[in-house]
Amino acid sequence: MSDLLLLTSAQLNHAADLKEKISELQEELASIVGTDSSPALAPKKQFKMGAAGRTKIAAAQKARWAKVKEAESAAKPIKRRKMSAAGRAKIAAAAKARWAKVKAAGKTSL
């Protein structure tokens, strides 16, 4: 669009003449061939997918996701760490000792 602003009036007149000639030639061609040669006037055909096609695509997508989820579950085995009774007793004893120290100092919080 900005290119049009840079053209002189003589160039604009020449461009208009060329456009008019092209239009006349297209009309002449259409009269000879018997059809409209203008591609802009041809309606575009829309593609509509049938129910069977949609079902196939949905099944394929579900299969892909199942594969992904299977790979995720196989990659991460769930391991629970178990604490021994002796370890638990040690932690409990340390917590009790900490609280005894705090209470001896007259505090109500650590």
C-alpha positions as CSV (number, residue, x, y, z in Angstrom):
1,M,0.0,0.0,0.0
2,S,2.8,2.4,0.8
3,D,4.3,1.8,-2.7
4,L,1.2,3.4,-4.2
5,L,2.0,6.6,-2.3
6,L,5.4,6.8,-4.0
7,L,4.1,6.6,-7.5
8,T,3.6,9.6,-9.8
9,S,0.3,10.4,-11.4
10,A,1.6,9.2,-14.7
11,Q,2.5,5.8,-13.2
12,L,-0.9,5.5,-11.5
13,N,-2.6,6.3,-14.8
14,H,-0.5,3.6,-16.6
15,A,-1.3,1.1,-13.9
16,A,-5.0,1.8,-14.2
17,D,-4.8,1.3,-18.0
18,L,-3.0,-2.0,-17.6
19,K,-5.6,-3.2,-15.1
20,E,-8.4,-2.3,-17.5
21,K,-6.7,-4.1,-20.4
22,I,-6.2,-7.2,-18.2
23,S,-9.9,-7.1,-17.3
24,E,-10.9,-6.8,-21.0
25,L,-8.6,-9.7,-21.9
26,Q,-10.1,-11.9,-19.2
27,E,-13.6,-11.2,-20.4
28,E,-12.6,-12.0,-24.0
29,L,-11.0,-15.3,-22.9
30,A,-14.2,-16.2,-20.9
31,S,-16.3,-15.5,-24.0
32,I,-14.1,-17.8,-26.1
33,V,-13.7,-20.6,-23.7
34,G,-17.3,-20.3,-22.4
35,T,-16.4,-20.2,-18.7
36,D,-15.4,-17.7,-16.3
37,S,-11.6,-17.7,-16.0
38,S,-11.5,-15.7,-12.8
39,P,-10.2,-18.0,-10.0
40,A,-11.4,-15.6,-7.3
41,L,-15.1,-16.3,-8.2
42,A,-14.8,-20.1,-8.0
43,P,-16.3,-21.3,-4.7
44,K,-14.0,-23.2,-2.4
45,K,-15.1,-26.7,-1.5
46,Q,-15.1,-27.4,2.2
47,F,-13.9,-30.8,3.5
48,K,-16.3,-32.6,5.9
49,M,-15.2,-35.6,7.8
50,G,-17.6,-38.5,8.3
51,A,-18.3,-40.1,11.6
52,A,-16.3,-43.2,10.8
53,G,-13.2,-41.0,10.1
54,R,-13.6,-39.2,13.4
55,T,-14.0,-42.5,15.2
56,K,-10.8,-43.8,13.7
57,I,-8.9,-40.7,14.6
58,A,-10.2,-40.8,18.2
59,A,-9.2,-44.5,18.6
60,A,-5.7,-43.8,17.2
61,Q,-5.3,-40.8,19.6
62,K,-6.4,-42.9,22.6
63,A,-3.9,-45.6,21.6
64,R,-1.1,-43.0,21.5
65,W,-2.0,-41.7,24.9
66,A,-2.2,-45.2,26.4
67,K,1.3,-45.9,25.0
68,V,2.6,-42.7,26.6
69,K,1.0,-43.4,30.0
70,E,2.3,-47.0,29.9
71,A,5.8,-45.7,29.3
72,E,5.5,-43.3,32.2
73,S,4.3,-45.9,34.6
74,A,7.0,-48.4,33.6
75,A,9.7,-45.7,33.9
76,K,8.9,-44.8,37.5
77,P,8.5,-47.8,39.8
78,I,7.0,-46.7,43.2
79,K,9.3,-47.5,46.0
80,R,8.3,-46.7,49.6
81,R,11.0,-46.2,52.1
82,K,10.3,-47.9,55.4
83,M,11.8,-46.8,58.6
84,S,12.9,-49.3,61.1
85,A,11.4,-49.4,64.6
86,A,14.9,-48.5,66.1
87,G,15.2,-45.5,63.8
88,R,11.7,-44.3,64.8
89,A,12.6,-44.7,68.5
90,K,15.8,-42.6,68.0
91,I,13.9,-39.8,66.4
92,A,11.2,-39.8,69.1
93,A,13.9,-39.8,71.8
94,A,15.6,-36.8,70.2
95,A,12.3,-34.9,69.9
96,K,11.5,-35.5,73.5
97,A,14.9,-34.4,74.6
98,R,14.6,-31.2,72.6
99,W,11.2,-30.4,74.1
100,A,12.5,-31.1,77.6
101,K,15.2,-28.6,77.1
102,V,12.7,-26.0,75.8
103,K,10.4,-26.5,78.7
104,A,13.3,-26.4,81.2
105,A,14.1,-23.0,79.7
106,G,10.5,-21.8,80.4
107,K,9.6,-21.4,76.7
108,T,6.4,-22.6,75.1
109,S,7.7,-22.9,71.5
110,L,11.0,-23.8,69.9
